[in-house]
Amino acid sequence: MRNKLTLELQGVPYEIERRGDLIIVNGCEMPAAVVGNQLHVGGSPHTVEIAGGIAKVDGVAYSFKAEGLEEPLAKPPRKAASAAAAEEAGAITAIMPGLVIKVLKQEGDRVQPGDVVVVLEAMKMQNELHAKRGGVVKQVLVKDGDSVEMRQVLAIIE
């Protein structure tokens, strides 16, 4: 896991390093910790949401670019060889990272091609994810409010 990165926020570059419970920004050390769903920096709590090159900090949106995060993260074992293979097998996959707004079909429900199965919010837009083929929903792998990654399998139709 990398502990250093360069972050460009609103066009201003910052060198950031993490050392245990400290975060060093351009040489200035501050204690930092994640507590529940908040980031505490220097003892002050902040709510942070990141999506599509936009970081919302306490409700204020900032554009950003990060360099130094290129190292691949560990991934859970995949059941399908690829997203395309998963879809051919009847899986509905996330088209981009986002938040599950609504799961409209449950296990055992019959679906027709084109039926909306899951609504995913990504980049401030709601995206309806449709069944590619008809059948019965065999498995629903997410629930309302779940965060998902791109190509993550959300439901399987047989």
Phi, psi and omega in degrees: 000132179282145179245002180231144174204162173251128182239126176255114184243116183054036178085358181254124181280143177227134173267122184237135178224143176248130175229098181060241181267013179249147170239132181247118180245115182049041177087353180264118182274139176216142173291141180218141179204150173263124180234110184064237179253025180236153174256122178260118179238122181060028179088352180262128180280141178222140173265125184235130174234134181233129177199131171054044178079009177238131175246124175259119178244115182052038176087354179260128184271137178227137173277148180209160171226140178237138175236141179107006178253018187291340181300128183294142177276153175297135182245146176293155179301140181263141179274332180250152182293330180201171178297322179296317178295322179296317180294320177299327180279000177101012180273147171255124184243155178291134181278343177193166176299143180183199183236130177287116180274317184205132171261115187267339181240145180245166178304133180096345179290143174274139178229153175251157176304132180096347177297138177283127181254318183221143172250124184243130175263126178214133179054044177065019177234145176267130182242125177274127178257121189258153172292132179277339180214163178279161179154205180242137178291111181278320186209137171245120188259002180225168175225166179307133177094351180288141170272138181230157178259160178303135179072005177293136178285126183257324180205157180233132180245131177247000000 
